[in-house]
Amino acid sequence: MNAFFSAAGLLSLGATAVFGGIVLYKLEKNHGKIGNKAIYSIALLFLGEVYCFSSLSYFWGFSLFSLACIISHIYLSGQEMLPVDQKAVLITGGDSGIGHTLVKHLDELGFTVFAGVLNEKGPGAEELRRSCSERLTVLQMDVTDSAQLKEAHRRVLAKVKGTGLWAVVNNAGIIGFPGDGELTSMNIYRQCMDVNFFGAVEVTKTFLPLLRKAKGRLVNISSMAGSSPLPNFSAYGSSKAALTMFSGVTRLELSRWGVKVTLIQPGGFRTNIQGSPDQWEAQEKDLLENLQEDVKEDYGKDYIQALKSVLKSMSKSSSTDLSPVVFAVLHAILSKHSLALYTPGTKSYLTLCLSSFFPIWVSDAFFKKLFSLRILPKALQKPDPPNKKL
């Protein structure tokens, strides 16, 4: 009889079952979310145990299995969440999309939520007031307006008093109209930097004293465009790359204060950031009216008009299920051992791996194939061959 069917092997199997059951129960009680990674980890632990005690001697089987248990315990302990206890959280960009969904979810869990919105009288803000608890506070908060940030800070300070803020989630962002870097207007570059980078920096600086008081969490929502060079998104990608570096630097600096900094890099999720067909038409018109004539001639009207297809394609291929992003933010806010980086969405992790580990010519070929337009600029198109007389 091999080691697996011995008393020690069966006892270890029973211990693993009890261990896995306790872990899953605790994770389920932790805000009702177990997470696939935890399930996969326990499943692998069972398979590893079967291998260790069926294929190896008792000594090596027990040694390897014990090591697997230690590693699993370290990983799964990171999935354990802190209690909510009405912790105070500030979220920017709560009018729609990820921010709107996140405000609702955290309010349901019992957080005291401050929802920063671009328009406190808009439909998004009104819907939050209707659907959320009395703990919710909606704040007029254009992240590019210093006066509004100061007023928001005053209202938050009056409510949290001496407890401070447990978390600040910099979610507000814009994408702008896609296009080659040469076609993209300086206004789009400035708008992306103002909202996606400078806005997040000023929000962080404004509320950091309250974060440090609570030894809380700073969560910055970036994009896969912030770590990978995606064609047609030079303005958006540059602003998110700046936010990515800002997160890394502040993570090192704020660790001495007990504040944890996390970067969320979503990929492939459909939100209002892509805009609407009416907005695309207006942005295209503005681009054509303000473009230099020689540049307009070289690229051609057909190429410029095809840029809308980038946003259309993004909208169609993106997932409407925002739960992976919401859970990543929740884990960053409440986990005892939150991560420095989360990549919800398979596209985000794939692009990060391509940019980080593959030769540049491989990643360049992939990104050009996947994200570039199918039409060439007018000046690069080959002329049609003349008709030959038969």
ABEGO torsion letter per residue (X at the ends): XBAAABAAAAAAAAAAAAAAAAAAAAAAABGGBAEAAAAAAAAAAAAAAAAAAAABBAAAAAAAAAAAAAAAAAAAAAABBBBAGGBBBBBBGAABEAAAAAAAAAAAAGBBBBBBBABAABAAAAAAAAABBAABBBBBBBAABAAAAAAAAAAAAAAAEAAEBABBBBABBBAEBBEBAAABBAAAAAAAAAAAAAAAAAAAAAAAAAAAAAGBBBBBBBBAAAABBBBGAAAAAAAAAAAAAAAAAAAAAAAAAGBBBBBBBBBGBBBAAAEBAAAAAAAAAAAAAABBAAAAAAAEAAAAAAAAAAAAAAAAABBABAAAAAAAAAAAAABABBBABBBBEAAAAAAAAAAAABBAAAAAAAAAAAABBABBBAAABBBBBBBBBX
